[in-house]
Each structure stands twice: as structure tokens, then as C-alpha cells.
């Protein structure tokens, strides 16, 4: 690899948006980073950045070069890391991104055992409900729910992601049990609005050609974190949409009930653990993937089948 130092400076500058920010990451001066990039441009005979006083902007050639260079540096880093471990032990940092609720409930509890078994692994966990770009942000693996359209990622299924409508027994005693979607207009509703501004609709089964009706709740309270709504629902403040994996403990305990069960469409989404597709996956990432999947397999709440929901979980159901 010709001018490795220039490539590193280029990638860090493109990621950070300035020579100054890149210099801080590389423990160099901004002038040294700028010279490294300029030498690389001279060798390639291509301008990689359009420079302004405030920010660097990638050229079209720079954008194309960045994707390949970033991947090459990551593979080189993994080769050095694996070689340094002499094939006997996983070594290095693994960056994981996952949603706030799933991370707190299922990923964090798995980390102490993981790091105890692999003491030279360092885990950096980012809890965030926004979409992430693994390559651009230097993330090794991500755990997310929904569709994973990026074919460059390897997706390992964790579980089904059923959603349900729930409310507390106290709320249902005070406001009544809705028997059809139309009844929801008379109820207090709690809505999910993502950080992007998109609202999560509620879907109900129907006899239409589409097979379902999509309905936007007229909520009085909104949040971007699905699990936080369960606290309000448990307090008797309304009906909310929640992932079954989060609601299951409360349904078992009888502190929440399923609302419009059989009419509400639970969806066919999945939780998946994803990582960039490579011919050779580094040992540090591979052991973390294996350990997380093993931990998830033992979590009862991740594998509840909504089709098997007992009658006593349902609003108005038998509570014996």
C-alpha cells in the first residue's frame, strides 16, 4: 500500500470533516495531516477534497476512493490485530450499535460474561435509536429491528419482532375495553415518533385486498423510545404500541393486557445482528457475534410467540 500515512490521514479527515479534528485523533498537527493528504493527492494526481475555511468537502473522486480506502484500512487493522493474538486469543476493541431499549434490556447484561471469557476484548456499546452506517462510522456490528435492505451486510436473525397494543388492568377498568379499532377514538393513546419525525402507524387486519388497515394514532403523548411507553402504560395512562419482547414480563405478571388481540396486526419484522460482509471476519468480531447470539438464544422474552399468547394475557380474558 503506497503512502499508508496519507491514506490514514485522508480517511480520518473525511470522517471528521476537518484536518484539525483528524489531527486530534491521530496525535499529529493539523499542518502535518494536511501535508499528508496533499502528498497523497499529488501521487494520485487527483483532488480528493474541495477545501474551504470551515470544512472539507469530498470530490466525486474522493468519495469513491474513501469507500475503498476505509475498507482496506479496516482489513489491515484486523490482520494486524489477529496476527498479534497469534491465533490463540481474541484481542481488540469491538464497537456495537443498538437501540436504547434493546441494548439496555438484552445487550448490556450479556457483556460481563463475554468480557470475562475474553479478557482481551474491549467492547464499546453505542445506544442510539437512529440508523447507522457501519462502514462510515467504524462500527463492527449492529443489532436492529426491522428490514435490513443493505446486501453488503451479513444479517444473523435474533428473533421475531412482534408488536402489540397493551394497557394496564386499571386503565381498562376506568375507560373500558375497546372491541374494535374504531373504539380507540375514545381512548387515551400513547404514540411512537422516531427521531427522524416519522410516526409508527398501528395496523389492523381487514378483509380488504391489502389485508390490513394502517392507522395513525391520535396520541396525546409521544416518545421516540418504545420501551419508555411501558412505564406510562403500567401507570394506567393509556394504550400503547410495544414490542412483545418488552411487554412479555408485564403480561406474565398481569400488570398489562393485550388490547384488540387478534385484530391488531403484529407484523413480520425481525431483530437481526448485522456486520459488514467480508471473506474473513476478524476473530475479535467473530467471538462477540457468537457470544451475543448465544446469550440471546437463552433469553425467554426474545422467543415468545404471539400466536401462543394465553387467554389471561388478553383484555377481558380469563385471569385464572
Secondary structure, 3 states (H helix, E strand, C coil): CCCHHHHHHHHHHHHHCCHHHHHHHHCCCHHHHHHHHHHHHHHHCCCCEEECCCCEEECHHHHHHHHHHHHHHHHHHHHHHHHHCCCCCCCEEEEEEECHHHHHHHHHHHHHHHHHHCCCEEEEEEECCCCCCHHHHCCCEEEEECCCCCCCEEEEEEEEECEEEEECHHHHHHHCCCCCHHHHHHCCEEEEECCCCCECCEEEECCCCCCEEEECCCCCEEECCCCHHHHHHHCCCCEEEEEHHHHHHHHHHCCCEECCCCCECCCCEEEEEEEECCCCCCHHHHHHHHHHHHHHHCCHHHHCCHHHCCHHHECCCCCC
